[in-house]
């Protein structure tokens, strides 16, 4: 009787393990992506300019969502808006003495010496299935507009950020894309912190302040 | 007594046979490491100074594996003060990212011309950066193995063999003198085997791990070699009694 019961228990355990493995495999094969990116980028170690600036986040930037629904990428929805805003708030706070949120590129406040308005031009991804490489990739193309204290456009600085994350065993598109995008946001922060202030238009504006 | 001896002999024979098989199998998967050191300047890590081990990241198809960098860093800890890679890169953000990190010693001077960066490095007490570059890859595979799973059970049969090669180079930069202190390279080759009779038995050559420990040992000697540290502390060969050299 005991042997029979043991066999039944063993069978039940094996069947549960098999079910779990099957579910795991199905999860790994899932190609839909529903993500809200929460990237944490360290505060940049850069010189702080003694200037008060305004920051204007357009609605499409603040609520940025990447959406795609194709055969290869079914139900992809990747929300990056809140992370983008958090990233630029952090970068600008490190770079300028005071940063004021704006509703438009010009609102008449004399304390504001310039306004920065970031824009996401393009977002692209590549999966190991598409590239036959063993990593996920993410690209983000930005345009950062700088307006003067009267709301006139001074310069538009462009940059492309890149992130890559390794494809691991049992990894899903969701996990891989999330990791690659976080690296790309970190790269975007690094490029902005160094590159933006080397732009001739930005330098010229800074020397006038 | 006779019976006891008779029962003992086959058991001990079994043990000896098992031991011999194990030794043969373990001896079968082997690895070999060649270390090459090129010292440019003497090195000395002071009491309040530390080193940092960083992976050289590029946008090429590979970059040094994070586990390898951590392995080298951890192997050095205790012998010299080591700042963990992630902590250093986060603290120095954005100056040691893939696209912004200095790629040669000449660029180090330009980076340290930035007062904010120089002050942070100074407060951290970083004396040397060890840049690691390289990777481990499987260069050839032989044999075949097939596995079958059915309602009654399963198993694998066959024999697989593969060769791994690890090639890493460590470039040691002196933050204080802004010079290249030296280079150490480690080349490890090893063959792993996997015989399978129902259950696969992996006999791994641990190529990456051996490369890590060999490189870490050489780096330890690079930083703690008494003759070199004495030379670094006293480059002109001055003795304590001599005031001008």
Contacts between the chains, C-beta under 8 A, distances in Angstrom:
chain1	res1	chain2	res2	distance
A	41	B	93	7.4
A	42	B	90	4.3
A	42	B	91	7.4
A	42	B	93	4.2
A	43	B	93	7.4
A	44	B	93	5.7
A	44	B	94	5.4
A	45	B	91	7.5
A	45	B	92	6.1
A	45	B	93	6.2
A	45	B	94	7.5
A	45	B	95	6.6
A	45	B	116	5.7
A	45	B	117	6.4
A	45	B	120	5.8
A	46	B	94	7.7
A	46	B	116	6.6
A	47	B	114	7.8
A	47	B	115	7.8
A	47	B	116	5.7
A	133	B	61	7.4
A	162	B	59	7.1
A	186	B	93	7.9
A	186	B	97	7.1
A	187	B	97	6.6
A	187	B	98	7.2
A	187	B	99	6.9
A	189	B	93	7.6
A	189	B	94	6.4
A	190	B	93	6.9
A	190	B	94	3.3
A	190	B	97	4.4
A	190	B	99	7.0
A	190	B	100	5.5
A	191	B	94	7.8
A	191	B	99	7.2
A	193	B	94	4.7
A	194	B	94	6.1
A	194	B	100	6.1
